[in-house]
Amino acid sequence: MSLLETAVSVPERIASLTLRSAPRNKKGKGGGINVELQPRKGWREKAEEGIASMRYRISATAEIEGQIRYVNVYLSATHSNELRDLGNSPDGKPFLLKNEDGSLKLCPKAGNGNFDSAGIAIDSDGTATLDSTGMPVFTEPEIITPDGTAFNLCFGTLFFVPSHQGLTLELLGVSMHEKIATPEKPLVSMAPDGRPYIDVHADDVAIMPRVQFVPQGPAVGFGGCMSCKQTAAACASAAAIVDPITTAEVQVSAEI
């Protein structure tokens, strides 16, 4: 069943899918491959059992069935109650940026709307309040685990994670799901192209350099520049050129 035929999901899996950068919006924001670190749904109940459960949501574009579509990729971020990295490229460059001590660079998101994450104090400028160690200042009571220790509320926090924009992810063992709206459950958000986001899950990832065009023609110098008036005149002349084949086709169509 084709993903592009008003399908809800794609039953067949594909071997791999490579992410591309998303274009910037009209305000010049966004772009690139954006990564969020999110607590999973029901994280509070799991926290009471001493279980940390988070995932990465990676927003980008990908070529699917010959079309560029906006995708949200979901990958597990915790294992054995530890936060795990996504890894490095073959030449050792990390996909997610790190601090000198090896920890991830994280930016806690303040004012998360309806997202179920830990409450964070907000500064007067609307950003998250951080303590002297750079960690968020939480505004809710501690969650005590069965062994009597306090659960680390960072595992319940929504973060933005900067990534190496010269790298991309090749997803391996991919399954996709395109949501559709129903009267009972309308879509909360749509992609910038007006279509639904495609949710993507993968069995594994490979980190690789992002493919970028590099001009291979001979080196040239900067010649004498045309004035604005000359440029405008050249554009006007180009616009006035009529393709005789196109004109003939129009005339034939008119006669028919």
C-alpha positions as CSV (number, residue, x, y, z in Angstrom):
1,M,0.0,0.0,0.0
2,S,1.5,3.3,-1.0
3,L,2.2,6.0,1.6
4,L,1.1,8.6,-0.8
5,E,-2.4,7.2,-1.4
6,T,-4.2,8.5,1.7
7,A,-2.8,5.6,3.6
8,V,-2.7,5.5,7.4
9,S,0.4,3.3,7.5
10,V,2.8,1.4,5.4
11,P,2.8,-2.3,6.2
12,E,6.0,-3.2,4.4
13,R,9.3,-2.1,5.9
14,I,12.2,-0.6,4.0
15,A,15.9,-1.4,4.6
16,S,17.1,2.2,5.1
17,L,16.2,5.9,4.9
18,T,18.6,8.8,5.1
19,L,17.6,12.1,6.7
20,R,17.9,15.4,5.0
21,S,17.9,18.9,6.5
22,A,14.6,20.7,6.7
23,P,14.4,24.2,5.2
24,R,14.1,27.2,7.3
25,N,10.7,28.7,7.8
26,K,9.5,32.1,6.5
27,K,10.9,33.8,9.6
28,G,14.4,32.3,9.0
29,K,14.1,29.9,12.0
30,G,14.5,26.2,12.1
31,G,16.2,24.3,9.4
32,G,18.8,21.5,9.7
33,I,18.1,18.3,11.6
34,N,16.5,19.1,15.0
35,V,16.7,16.8,17.9
36,E,14.6,16.7,21.1
37,L,15.1,14.6,24.1
38,Q,11.6,13.7,25.5
39,P,10.2,11.8,28.4
40,R,7.9,9.0,27.2
41,K,4.2,9.0,27.9
42,G,3.5,7.8,31.4
43,W,7.0,8.7,32.6
44,R,5.7,9.7,36.1
45,E,4.2,6.3,36.8
46,K,7.4,4.6,35.6
47,A,9.4,7.0,37.8
48,E,7.5,5.9,40.8
49,E,8.9,2.4,40.0
50,G,12.4,3.7,39.6
51,I,12.3,3.4,35.8
52,A,13.7,6.2,33.5
53,S,12.1,6.2,30.1
54,M,13.1,8.8,27.4
55,R,13.3,9.0,23.6
56,Y,14.8,11.2,21.0
57,R,12.5,12.8,18.5
58,I,14.4,13.9,15.4
59,S,12.6,16.3,13.0
60,A,13.9,16.4,9.4
61,T,13.0,15.6,5.9
62,A,13.5,12.4,3.9
63,E,12.9,11.2,0.3
64,I,10.0,8.8,0.4
65,E,8.6,7.3,-2.8
66,G,10.2,10.0,-4.8
67,Q,8.8,12.9,-2.7
68,I,10.5,15.0,0.1
69,R,8.4,14.6,3.2
70,Y,8.7,15.9,6.7
71,V,9.4,13.2,9.2
72,N,9.6,12.7,13.0
73,V,12.0,9.9,13.9
74,Y,11.6,8.3,17.3
75,L,14.6,6.5,18.8
76,S,15.0,5.2,22.4
77,A,17.3,7.4,24.6
78,T,17.5,5.3,27.8
79,H,18.6,1.8,28.6
80,S,19.2,0.3,32.1
81,N,18.1,3.7,33.6
82,E,20.9,5.5,31.8
83,L,20.8,8.2,29.2
84,R,22.4,6.9,26.0
85,D,24.1,8.8,23.1
86,L,23.3,8.1,19.4
87,G,27.0,7.5,18.6
88,N,29.7,8.8,16.3
89,S,30.5,8.9,12.6
90,P,33.2,6.6,11.3
91,D,35.8,9.4,11.7
92,G,34.8,9.8,15.4
93,K,32.6,13.0,15.1
94,P,29.6,12.8,17.5
95,F,26.2,13.4,16.0
96,L,24.9,15.0,19.3
97,L,27.1,17.8,20.6
98,K,28.8,17.2,24.0
99,N,30.4,19.2,26.8
100,E,34.0,18.8,27.8
101,D,33.0,16.2,30.4
102,G,31.3,14.1,27.8
103,S,27.8,14.9,28.8
104,L,25.2,16.0,26.2
105,K,24.7,19.7,25.5
106,L,21.1,20.2,26.6
107,C,18.7,23.2,26.4
108,P,15.6,22.6,28.6
109,K,12.4,23.8,27.0
110,A,10.3,26.1,29.1
111,G,6.6,26.6,28.6
112,N,5.9,23.1,27.1
113,G,2.2,23.6,26.7
114,N,0.4,20.3,26.8
115,F,3.5,18.2,26.8
116,D,3.7,16.1,29.9
117,S,7.1,17.0,31.3
118,A,8.5,18.1,34.6
119,G,7.7,21.6,35.8
120,I,10.6,24.0,35.4
121,A,11.0,27.5,36.9
122,I,11.1,30.2,34.2
123,D,13.2,33.4,34.2
124,S,11.8,36.8,33.4
125,D,12.9,36.5,29.8
126,G,10.9,33.3,29.4
127,T,13.8,30.9,29.5
128,A,14.3,28.0,31.8
129,T,15.9,28.8,35.2
130,L,19.2,26.9,35.8
131,D,21.0,26.3,39.0
132,S,24.8,26.8,39.6
133,T,25.6,23.4,38.0
134,G,23.6,24.3,34.8
135,M,20.7,21.9,35.7
136,P,17.0,23.0,35.5
137,V,15.3,24.3,38.7
138,F,12.2,22.2,39.1
139,T,8.9,23.5,40.6
140,E,7.3,20.2,41.6
141,P,7.8,17.7,44.4
142,E,10.4,15.0,44.2
143,I,9.3,11.5,43.1
144,I,10.5,8.9,45.6
145,T,11.5,5.5,44.1
146,P,11.0,2.1,45.9
147,D,14.6,2.2,47.2
148,G,13.9,5.5,48.9
149,T,15.9,7.7,46.6
150,A,14.6,10.7,44.7
151,F,14.0,10.2,41.0
152,N,16.2,12.5,38.7
153,L,13.6,14.8,37.2
154,C,15.9,15.4,34.3
155,F,14.5,12.1,33.0
156,G,11.1,13.8,32.9
157,T,12.3,17.0,31.2
158,L,11.9,18.1,27.6
159,F,15.2,19.2,26.1
160,F,16.5,20.5,22.8
161,V,19.8,18.8,21.8
162,P,22.1,20.5,19.4
163,S,23.5,18.2,16.7
164,H,26.4,18.3,14.3
165,Q,24.9,19.9,11.2
166,G,27.6,18.4,9.0
167,L,26.4,14.9,9.8
168,T,23.1,13.0,9.2
169,L,21.5,9.7,10.1
170,E,20.9,6.7,7.9
171,L,18.0,4.8,9.5
172,L,18.2,1.0,9.3
173,G,15.2,-1.3,9.4
174,V,12.5,1.4,9.0
175,S,8.8,1.4,9.5
176,M,6.6,4.5,8.8
177,H,3.2,5.7,9.8
178,E,1.3,8.7,8.4
179,K,-1.4,10.0,10.6
180,I,-4.8,11.1,9.2
181,A,-7.3,13.3,10.9
182,T,-10.7,12.0,12.0
183,P,-13.7,14.0,13.4
184,E,-13.0,12.5,16.8
185,K,-9.2,13.1,16.7
186,P,-8.1,16.0,14.5
187,L,-4.4,16.4,13.9
188,V,-2.7,18.7,16.4
189,S,0.0,19.9,14.0
190,M,0.8,19.8,10.3
191,A,4.1,19.9,8.5
192,P,5.2,23.2,6.9
193,D,4.1,21.7,3.5
194,G,0.5,21.4,4.7
195,R,0.7,17.6,4.9
196,P,0.9,15.4,8.0
197,Y,4.2,14.5,9.5
198,I,5.3,10.9,8.9
199,D,6.3,9.1,12.1
200,V,9.4,6.9,11.5
201,H,10.8,4.2,13.8
202,A,14.1,2.4,13.1
203,D,15.9,-0.7,14.4
204,D,19.3,1.0,14.3
205,V,21.1,4.1,12.9
206,A,24.4,4.8,11.1
207,I,25.9,8.2,11.4
208,M,27.4,9.6,8.2
209,P,28.5,12.9,6.6
210,R,25.6,14.9,5.2
211,V,25.7,14.9,1.4
212,Q,26.4,18.5,0.2
213,F,27.0,19.8,-3.3
214,V,30.5,21.0,-3.9
215,P,31.1,22.9,-7.2
216,Q,33.7,21.2,-9.4
217,G,34.1,23.7,-12.2
218,P,37.4,25.5,-12.9
219,A,38.3,28.4,-10.6
220,V,37.1,31.8,-11.8
221,G,37.7,35.4,-10.7
222,F,35.2,38.2,-9.9
223,G,34.8,40.3,-13.1
224,G,33.5,43.8,-13.6
225,C,30.1,44.1,-11.9
226,M,27.0,45.3,-13.8
227,S,25.1,48.2,-12.3
228,C,21.5,47.6,-11.0
229,K,20.1,49.3,-14.1
230,Q,22.1,47.1,-16.4
231,T,21.0,44.0,-14.5
232,A,17.3,45.1,-14.6
233,A,17.6,45.7,-18.4
234,A,19.2,42.3,-18.9
235,C,16.4,40.6,-17.0
236,A,13.7,42.5,-19.0
237,S,15.4,41.4,-22.2
238,A,15.5,37.8,-21.1
239,A,11.8,37.9,-20.2
240,A,10.9,39.3,-23.6
241,I,12.4,36.3,-25.4
242,V,9.6,34.0,-26.8
243,D,10.1,30.3,-27.5
244,P,8.8,29.8,-31.1
245,I,7.8,26.2,-30.4
246,T,5.7,27.2,-27.4
247,T,4.1,30.0,-29.4
248,A,3.2,27.6,-32.2
249,E,1.7,25.1,-29.7
250,V,-0.5,27.9,-28.3
251,Q,-1.7,28.9,-31.7
252,V,-2.6,25.3,-32.6
253,S,-4.5,24.9,-29.4
254,A,-6.4,28.1,-30.1
255,E,-7.4,26.9,-33.6
256,I,-8.7,23.6,-32.2
